[in-house]
Amino acid sequence: MSEQTPGRRWATVSDPKVMRALAHPARLSIMEHLGSTGESVTATEVAEVAGLSPSATSYHLRELAKTGLVEQAPSRGDARERLWRAVQASFAVDAGQDAPPEAREAAQTLVDVYLDRDVERARDWMRRAHDEPKEWYDAAVLNGTTLLLDAEELSRLNAAVMDLLEPYKRRHRQADPPADARVVRVNYWTLPVE
């Protein structure tokens, strides 16, 4: 499936089969929910997140399990219910610079599905932003900043930002969140541009 990279908080997915399995919007939603909450869920409980019926969600959970991304979790006491959990809280996709074309194609397909989903989230926010409470309207940011860095500086910047985000992650705060907390999606890209 993937390997845990020393010093990183996520597993690296490099297997084209795993990337192809993830390249489905419902599966990405399932993985995001499981990884961000740390919960063990039934297909019925996560069906709304996936935007599918419980039976379709069950199929996608089984497919994710075949890749090693999710696994069956211990029962809550009712042996009839099948619980699922993420094996790793988050993952990064890396086909590698020397990867064969099959791996690069699978990675590109997965990245396209991921970016389409998150760009649609930004568009959705912009469509409804004026109907949001003022404090949320004022707090939200859609920003692009151009930096001038060398590779070492970029690595340090990325590590610092990840450290800054860590204590606010949903899985760490959901047991006792602030009264007015909402789920907030942070997209963070640091990509060299021409």
N, C-alpha and C positions, 0 to 999 in steps of 0.2 A: 504494500500500500504506500507507505511513506516512511520517512525516517525523521526522528527528532534531531534537530540541529543543535549542537552544544551552544549555550549562550542565547538561544532564541526561545520564545514563548510559544512557538507553533511547530507543527510538523510540516515537512516539505513533501508535496505530492509531485512525483516525477513519472509515475507509471501512466502510460496513455490510457489503459483500461479504467483506471481510477478517475482520470480527468474526464473521459467520456461519460462515465457514470454520473459525475457531478454536473455536467453541462446540461442541466435541466432546471428551469426556474423553481419548480416545486422542491427539488432535492436541495438546491442552494438555500431555499427558505427553511427547510427542515434542519439542515446543518447549522444555519445561523441561529435558529431557535435553540437547538440542543447545546451548541457551543456557548452561546451567550447566557443561557440560564443555568446550565449544568444540571438541568432536570432530567429525570427519567420519565418518559411519557408513553402512552398508548397511541396507536394509530388514530384512534378517535379524538384524543386530546390534541394532537398536532394537525389534524385534518384542516382546521380553519386556517392555520398558519400557512399550510401548503396550498390552500385554495382548492382542495379536492375532497372527494368523498373519503370516508375512513377506509374503504376497501382499496381505493387507488393509492392512498397514503401508505397503507400496509405494504403494497407492492413496492413502492419506492423505498421504504425502510428496509425491506428484504434485499433490494438491489444494493443499497448503501452498505448493508452488512456484508454482502459478498465481496466488497472491496476493502473491508476492514475499517471503514470510517465510522460505523455505528456497531453496537453490539447489544445483545439482550442484557437487560439490567435485572438485578434481583427483584423478585415479586414483592408487592406490598402486602402480601398475605393471601390474596386471591389467586390461586394457581392457574385459574382460567385466563387471567389477563396477561398479555405479553407486553412487557415494558422494554423500551429502547433508550439508549443513551449514546452520546458522542464518545468516541474513543479519545479524541483530542479536542481541546477547546477551540482551537483555530488551526488553520493551515495556510500555507503559501504554495503557489504553483510554480514549478521550475522545471522546464523541459531541458535546461542546460544548453550551453552554447554549442556543444558537440552532439546534441541529441539528433536522432534520426528524424526524417521528415514526418513520420507518423506521430511521434511525440510532440513535435512542434505544432502540427496541425491540431492535435487534441488540446494542447495548451491554449492555442489561439481561440478555438471554439469555446472553451470554458471561460476564458477571459472576456470574450465578446458577450456571453450570456450574463456574466457577473456585472460588466460595465453597463449593459443595457438595463438591467434591473436597478442598479443604483442611480443611473442617470434619470430613469423614470421616477424614482423616489424624489429626486431634486425637482423635477418638473411638477410632480404632484404637490410638493410643498409650495412652489411658486404660484400654482393655480389657486391654492386655498390660503395663502399667507395673510391676505387682507382680512380674512374672517377669523383669524386666530387671536387669542388674547394679546394685548399690547406687549406684555412682558416677554412672551414667546416670540412675537414678531421682531422685537428689538434685539433679543438674544441670539436669534438664528443668524448664521453667516454663510454666504456663498461667495467664496473668494478665491482668487488665483494670484499667487505671488511669484515673481521670477527672482531667483537667487543666482549668485555666482559662487560656486563651491568647487573644491577638488573632491575626489572620491572619498578620502579619509574624513573630510569635514561633513560630507553627506552622510556617511555611516554614523558619525557621532550625533548629527542632528536627528537622524531617524531613531537612534537609541534613546535620545533625550525625550523626543515626542512620545515614544512608546511608554517610557517610564512615567511621563506626565499623565497619560491616559489610563494607565493600569488601575489606580484606585477607584476610578469611576466606572469601570466595566460592570455591566448589568449583573453578571454572575456573582460579583463581590458585594453588590449593594441591594439585591432584591429582597433579602430577608428583612432589612430595615431601611427602606429608602426615605428620602425627605418627603414630606406630605404632598408637595406639588410636583414630584418627579414624573417625567415622561421618558419613554424610550427615545433616545437621540442617536441617530446614525452619523458617525464620523467617517468621511472618506478622506483618506490621506494618501496622496501620491507624490512621490519625489522622483521624477523621471527626467533625464537629460533630454533637452529639446534642441532642434537645429535652429 
